[in-house]
């Protein structure tokens, strides 16, 4: 009785089976990783299943085509055999015609391949020669302003387009050079006051300015200085100092 009374009111201990451990709950990251893995596996299985069905379908179609081809071949062989028994001479003609047709078909494929290679070689040689010409003319063959035409056009037409675009590029560049030189000359004249007009004196001042300019130009020393300035502008531009 004493032992029984001593354990009253105490919570009995629950025995844990040996070999078992308490599993911790998953973290959010682990749950996300598990769900992603499950979804990935599901998609992979679905894709593989669809792929397998497509492969099986293709295999069935190929098998059906081979079976039909074999049936036609059997019918043709039987027909040729029957023809040989009924008319041996005609059977020989049919056989020769069959061989000739196969030979023509093979020759046609070979000729097409030869023509394709020749076409590619001609196109490559045409492009390479034009690129060399463009480079020797001081231009970049990759210039976007060049018109190379299309491969479907005759080579002569494409060549004319390239040459026309080269000529236009040179004209545009030359115009740009002229415009820049004119701008610099105008700046030089403005700095030296050659184009200045005194508004207060009106027309008389303009005549005096023109007369003064004429005198300076007729003076050999001053004329040389004026020409020297123009030549310097042009030299600076050609050397790339003027942008």
DRENKEZA-158893 format. One line per 4 residues: their letters; for each residue x, y, z of N, C-alpha, C. Coordinates in steps of 0.02 Angstrom, whole numbers, plus 50000, padded with zeros to 5 digits. Example, Ala and Ser with C-alpha at 12.3 -4.5 7.8 and 13.67 -1.06 7.14 Angstrom:
BEGIN
AS) 50660:49716:50390:50615:49775:50390:50660:49835:50390  50642:49888:50354:50684:49947:50357:50645:50002:50394
This chain:
BEGIN
XXXX) 50041:49940:50000:50000:50000:50000:50042:50062:50000  50099:50059:50037:50142:50118:50040:50169:50136:49972  50187:50084:49934:50214:50098:49867:50160:50127:49823  50099:50102:49831:50044:50127:49789:50029:50198:49806
XXXX) 50029:50215:49869:50014:50284:49889:50068:50331:49867  50130:50307:49863:50185:50352:49846:50183:50375:49774  50150:50341:49728:50150:50359:49657:50086:50394:49636  50039:50402:49685:49977:50436:49667:49991:50510:49653
XXXX) 49960:50536:49601:49967:50607:49583:50027:50621:49537  50069:50571:49523:50126:50581:49478:50108:50557:49407  50135:50592:49357:50122:50574:49287:50165:50516:49267  50134:50463:49245:50176:50405:49227:50217:50419:49165
XXXX) 50277:50394:49162:50321:50403:49104:50301:50354:49049  50303:50380:48987:50286:50339:48929:50350:50313:48899  50354:50250:48892:50415:50220:48865:50420:50232:48790  50479:50256:48767:50491:50268:48696:50525:50207:48667
XXXX) 50496:50179:48615:50527:50119:48586:50598:50134:48565  50641:50084:48576:50710:50092:48557:50716:50098:48481  50767:50139:48458:50779:50146:48386:50738:50199:48353  50695:50234:48389:50655:50288:48359:50679:50354:48385
XXXX) 50678:50405:48341:50697:50474:48359:50642:50521:48339  50636:50573:48373:50584:50622:48358:50604:50663:48297  50562:50667:48245:50577:50702:48183:50560:50776:48190  50609:50820:48173:50594:50893:48175:50548:50912:48117
XXXX) 50509:50963:48127:50464:50987:48073:50505:51021:48018  50478:51021:47955:50513:51051:47898:50514:51127:47904  50568:51156:47881:50571:51229:47877:50535:51251:47814  50523:51316:47808:50489:51342:47748:50531:51328:47686
XXXX) 50597:51337:47692:50640:51325:47634:50638:51252:47612  50637:51207:47661:50634:51136:47644:50568:51118:47611  50513:51147:47636:50448:51134:47606:50446:51158:47534  50472:51219:47522:50474:51246:47453:50515:51202:47408
XXXX) 50574:51181:47432:50618:51139:47392:50584:51072:47375  50549:51044:47425:50514:50980:47414:50458:50987:47363  50419:51042:47369:50364:51053:47322:50390:51065:47251  50445:51103:47245:50474:51115:47179:50498:51050:47149
XXXX) 50531:51009:47189:50556:50944:47164:50499:50900:47142  50445:50898:47181:50387:50857:47163:50356:50882:47098  50349:50948:47091:50319:50976:47030:50364:50963:46970  50429:50970:46980:50476:50957:46925:50472:50885:46902
XXXX) 50469:50840:46949:50464:50769:46932:50398:50754:46895  50345:50788:46917:50281:50778:46884:50283:50802:46811  50312:50861:46802:50317:50889:46734:50362:50845:46690  50417:50821:46720:50463:50779:46682:50429:50715:46660
XXXX) 50391:50684:46706:50355:50622:46688:50304:50635:46633  50269:50693:46639:50219:50709:46588:50251:50720:46521  50306:50758:46521:50341:50772:46458:50368:50708:46427  50397:50665:46469:50424:50602:46444:50369:50559:46416
XXXX) 50310:50560:46449:50254:50520:46424:50231:50546:46356  50226:50612:46349:50206:50641:46285:50258:50626:46231  50322:50631:46250:50375:50617:46203:50373:50544:46180  50361:50500:46228:50357:50428:46211:50298:50416:46164
XXXX) 50242:50450:46175:50184:50441:46131:50200:50466:46060  50236:50523:46056:50253:50549:45990:50301:50502:45954  50349:50475:45991:50396:50428:45960:50359:50366:45936  50314:50341:45978:50276:50281:45959:50233:50294:45898
XXXX) 50204:50354:45895:50163:50372:45837:50205:50375:45774  50264:50406:45779:50308:50411:45721:50331:50342:45699  50346:50299:45746:50367:50231:45729:50312:50193:45694  50250:50202:45717:50193:50169:45684:50185:50195:45612
XXXX) 50192:50261:45603:50184:50289:45536:50238:50263:45489  50300:50260:45515:50355:50233:45473:50343:50160:45456  50321:50122:45506:50307:50051:45494:50251:50042:45443  50199:50084:45447:50144:50080:45399:50168:50097:45329
XXXX) 50210:50148:45324:50236:50168:45258:50280:50113:45229  50322:50083:45271:50365:50029:45248:50323:49968:45227  50270:49955:45264:50227:49898:45247:50192:49910:45180  50167:49972:45170:50134:49987:45106:50184:49984:45048
XXXX) 50244:50010:45060:50295:50007:45007:50312:49935:44990  50317:49893:45040:50332:49823:45028:50275:49790:44989  50213:49808:45005:50156:49780:44969:50159:49801:44895  50173:49865:44882:50178:49888:44813:50235:49852:44777
XXXX) 50291:49843:44813:50348:49809:44783:50330:49736:44766  50293:49704:44810:50272:49635:44796:50226:49632:44736  50179:49680:44733:50133:49681:44675:50172:49693:44611  50220:49740:44614:50260:49755:44554:50301:49694:44533
XXXX) 50331:49660:44582:50371:49601:44566:50327:49546:44535  50268:49537:44564:50223:49486:44536:50202:49505:44465  50189:49569:44454:50169:49591:44387:50225:49581:44337  50286:49597:44358:50342:49588:44311:50355:49514:44298
XXXX) 50346:49473:44349:50355:49401:44339:50302:49374:44291  50240:49396:44301:50186:49374:44256:50198:49399:44185  50222:49462:44180:50236:49490:44114:50292:49451:44080  50343:49431:44120:50399:49393:44091:50376:49326:44065
XXXX) 50328:49296:44099:50303:49231:44076:50260:49239:44013  50221:49294:44010:50177:49304:43952:50214:49333:43893  50259:49382:43906:50294:49416:43851:50365:49432:43874  50412:49385:43866:50481:49396:43890:50513:49458:43859
XXXX) 50499:49471:43796:50529:49530:43764:50505:49595:43796  50441:49599:43810:50414:49659:43843:50442:49665:43914  50451:49609:43948:50479:49611:44015:50550:49641:44015  50588:49624:43963:50656:49652:43958:50652:49728:43947
XXXX) 50605:49750:43905:50598:49821:43893:50578:49859:43957  50532:49828:43994:50511:49859:44057:50570:49865:44105  50611:49812:44109:50669:49813:44153:50719:49867:44133  50731:49872:44068:50777:49923:44043:50750:49993:44057
XXXX) 50685:50002:44048:50655:50067:44062:50661:50085:44136  50653:50034:44178:50659:50046:44251:50730:50066:44269  50779:50031:44241:50849:50049:44255:50866:50118:44228  50840:50135:44170:50853:50201:44141:50823:50256:44184
XXXX) 50762:50244:44209:50730:50294:44252:50770:50305:44316  50795:50250:44347:50835:50257:44407:50900:50295:44392  50930:50281:44335:50992:50315:44317:50980:50390:44306  50925:50407:44272:50909:50477:44261:50897:50513:44327
XXXX) 50861:50479:44373:50847:50509:44437:50911:50523:44476  50956:50473:44476:51020:50483:44511:51061:50538:44479  51061:50540:44412:51099:50592:44377:51069:50661:44391  51003:50664:44397:50970:50727:44411:50990:50754:44479
XXXX) 50991:50710:44529:51012:50731:44596:51085:50754:44596  51127:50717:44560:51198:50734:44557:51207:50801:44522  51170:50812:44468:51175:50874:44431:51152:50933:44473  51099:50923:44511:51075:50976:44555:51127:50995:44607
XXXX) 51161:50944:44634:51213:50958:44684:51271:50995:44653  51290:50976:44592:51344:51011:44557:51326:51084:44544  51264:51095:44521:51242:51163:44508:51239:51204:44572  51218:51173:44627:51216:51209:44691:51285:51231:44713
XXXX) 51334:51185:44706:51403:51202:44726:51431:51257:44681  51417:51253:44616:51442:51305:44570:51410:51372:44586  51346:51372:44603:51312:51434:44620:51344:51466:44682  51356:51425:44733:51387:51451:44794:51457:51477:44781
XXXX) 51496:51441:44740:51563:51464:44724:51562:51530:44686  51515:51536:44639:51509:51599:44601:51489:51657:44646  51441:51644:44690:51419:51697:44736:51476:51719:44782  51513:51670:44808:51568:51687:44853:51623:51726:44817
XXXX) 51640:51705:44756:51691:51740:44718:51668:51811:44701  51605:51818:44683:51577:51884:44667:51582:51930:44727  51561:51905:44785:51563:51946:44846:51634:51964:44865  51680:51916:44860:51749:51928:44880:51782:51980:44835
XXXX) 51770:51975:44770:51799:52023:44723:51773:52094:44736  51708:52099:44749:51680:52166:44763:51706:52194:44829  51714:52151:44878:51742:52175:44942:51813:52201:44933  51853:52167:44892:51921:52190:44878:51920:52257:44842
XXXX) 51874:52265:44795:51868:52328:44759:51849:52385:44806  51800:52371:44849:51776:52423:44896:51832:52444:44944  51870:52394:44968:51925:52410:45014:51979:52451:44978  51995:52433:44916:52045:52470:44878:52021:52541:44863
XXXX) 51956:52552:44864:51928:52618:44851:51923:52659:44915  51948:52632:44970:51950:52670:45032:51888:52665:45075  51844:52617:45061:51783:52611:45099:51783:52545:45138  51739:52541:45186:51730:52481:45226:51677:52437:45194
XXXX) 51693:52375:45176:51642:52331:45145:51581:52320:45189  51588:52332:45254:51531:52324:45300:51491:52388:45310  51507:52439:45271:51471:52503:45276:51396:52491:45261  51353:52512:45307:51281:52501:45301:51252:52536:45240
XXXX) 51287:52585:45213:51261:52622:45156:51269:52585:45090  51307:52531:45090:51318:52492:45029:51256:52450:45014  51237:52448:44951:51179:52409:44928:51206:52347:44892  51201:52289:44925:51226:52227:44896:51173:52191:44855
XXXX) 51113:52215:44854:51060:52179:44819:51041:52115:44856  51009:52070:44820:50989:52005:44849:51016:51948:44807  51022:51890:44838:51050:51831:44804:51006:51809:44746  50942:51828:44746:50897:51808:44691:50906:51851:44629
XXXX) 50942:51907:44635:50952:51951:44578:51012:51929:44537  51014:51945:44472:51072:51929:44431:51135:51964:44458  51192:51933:44447:51254:51962:44473:51268:52031:44444  51251:52041:44380:51262:52106:44349:51221:52160:44384
XXXX) 51159:52144:44400:51116:52192:44436:51144:52208:44505  51167:52158:44540:51195:52169:44606:51259:52210:44602  51300:52196:44551:51362:52235:44543:51346:52309:44529  51297:52321:44487:51277:52390:44472:51253:52426:44535
XXXX) 51216:52391:44577:51192:52421:44639:51250:52439:44686  51298:52393:44690:51356:52406:44734:51395:52467:44709  51410:52468:44643:51448:52524:44615:51411:52590:44623  51346:52589:44613:51306:52650:44620:51308:52675:44693
XXXX) 51304:52629:44740:51306:52649:44811:51376:52674:44830  51428:52645:44801:51497:52669:44814:51504:52741:44789  51479:52754:44729:51482:52822:44701:51444:52871:44745  51386:52852:44768:51346:52896:44810:51381:52911:44877
XXXX) 51412:52860:44905:51448:52870:44969:51504:52921:44960  51542:52914:44904:51596:52962:44892:51569:53033:44883  51513:53040:44848:51484:53106:44838:51461:53136:44905  51428:53094:44945:51405:53118:45011:51464:53139:45055
XXXX) 51517:53098:45054:51576:53114:45095:51610:53177:45070  51614:53185:45003:51645:53245:44975:51605:53307:44993  51539:53302:44990:51497:53359:45009:51508:53377:45082  51515:53326:45124:51527:53339:45195:51593:53375:45204
XXXX) 51645:53354:45167:51710:53387:45171:51705:53460:45149  51671:53472:45092:51664:53540:45067:51626:53584:45117  51574:53556:45146:51535:53595:45194:51577:53614:45255  51618:53567:45278:51659:53581:45337:51713:53633:45320
XXXX) 51742:53628:45261:51793:53677:45242:51762:53747:45236  51703:53750:45205:51669:53814:45199:51653:53844:45267  51633:53802:45314:51618:53826:45381:51680:53854:45414  51738:53820:45406:51799:53844:45437:51823:53908:45404
XXXX) 51816:53912:45338:51835:53974:45303:51792:54032:45327  51727:54018:45335:51682:54071:45359:51702:54093:45430  51723:54045:45472:51745:54063:45539:51808:54105:45537  51856:54087:45493:51917:54126:45486:51902:54197:45462
XXXX) 51859:54203:45413:51842:54269:45387:51808:54311:45441  51765:54278:45481:51731:54315:45534:51780:54338:45587  51829:54294:45604:51878:54313:45655:51922:54371:45631  51937:54373:45566:51980:54427:45539:51939:54489:45519
XXXX) 51873:54485:45526:51831:54543:45511:51823:54557:45437  51835:54507:45395:51830:54519:45323:51759:54527:45300  51711:54501:45337:51641:54505:45316:51602:54554:45359  51636:54593:45401:51601:54639:45445:51578:54700:45408
XXXX) 51520:54726:45426:51491:54786:45395:51470:54833:45451  51491:54895:45446:51472:54946:45496:51403:54971:45478  51353:54952:45518:51284:54971:45503:51275:55046:45508  51309:55077:45554:51300:55150:45564:51318:55189:45502
XXXX) 51368:55167:45465:51389:55205:45406:51352:55185:45343  51313:55131:45347:51270:55113:45291:51309:55088:45231  51282:55108:45172:51309:55082:45110:51380:55105:45098  51396:55165:45120:51464:55190:45109:51515:55146:45143
XXXX) 51498:55124:45205:51543:55081:45242:51552:55014:45206  51499:54989:45176:51504:54926:45139:51551:54933:45081  51546:54989:45046:51591:55000:44990:51663:55005:45013  51673:55037:45070:51740:55043:45097:51768:54974:45116
XXXX) 51725:54933:45145:51747:54866:45165:51765:54825:45103  51725:54829:45052:51740:54794:44990:51804:54820:44959  51811:54885:44960:51871:54915:44931:51933:54894:44971  51924:54893:45038:51980:54872:45081:51999:54800:45067
XXXX) 51948:54758:45058:51962:54688:45043:51998:54681:44976  51978:54721:44927:52010:54719:44861:52082:54740:44866  52095:54793:44906:52164:54816:44914:52207:54762:44946  52180:54730:44999:52218:54678:45032:52233:54620:44985
XXXX) 52183:54603:44945:52193:54546:44899:52242:54563:44844  52242:54626:44822:52289:54647:44770:52360:54654:44797  52365:54663:44863:52432:54666:44893:52459:54595:44898  52515:54581:44865:52541:54513:44860:52555:54484:44929
XXXX) 52582:54524:44974:52598:54497:45041:52534:54478:45079  52484:54522:45077:52422:54508:45112:52383:54451:45079  52388:54450:45011:52353:54395:44976:52383:54328:44996  52449:54325:45001:52482:54262:45020:52459:54241:45090
XXXX) 52451:54289:45135:52429:54273:45203:52358:54246:45202  52314:54276:45160:52245:54253:45155:52242:54182:45127  52281:54169:45074:52281:54102:45044:52311:54052:45093  52361:54073:45130:52392:54029:45179:52341:54004:45230
XXXX) 52298:54048:45253:52247:54029:45302:52199:53977:45273  52179:53988:45210:52134:53940:45178:52168:53873:45170  52231:53874:45148:52267:53811:45140:52275:53775:45206  52286:53812:45259:52293:53781:45325:52229:53747:45347
XXXX) 52173:53779:45333:52109:53749:45350:52100:53682:45314  52114:53684:45249:52106:53623:45209:52154:53568:45234  52216:53587:45249:52266:53538:45273:52244:53508:45339  52220:53549:45385:52197:53523:45449:52139:53474:45441
XXXX) 52095:53489:45394:52038:53445:45384:52059:53378:45356  52103:53379:45304:52125:53317:45274:52165:53274:45322  52198:53305:45371:52237:53267:45420:52194:53244:45479  52130:53259:45476:52085:53236:45529:52085:53280:45591
XXX) 52115:53338:45587:52116:53382:45645:52051:53419:45654  52013:53424:45599:51948:53457:45602:51895:53403:45601  51853:53399:45650:51801:53348:45655:51732:53380:45643
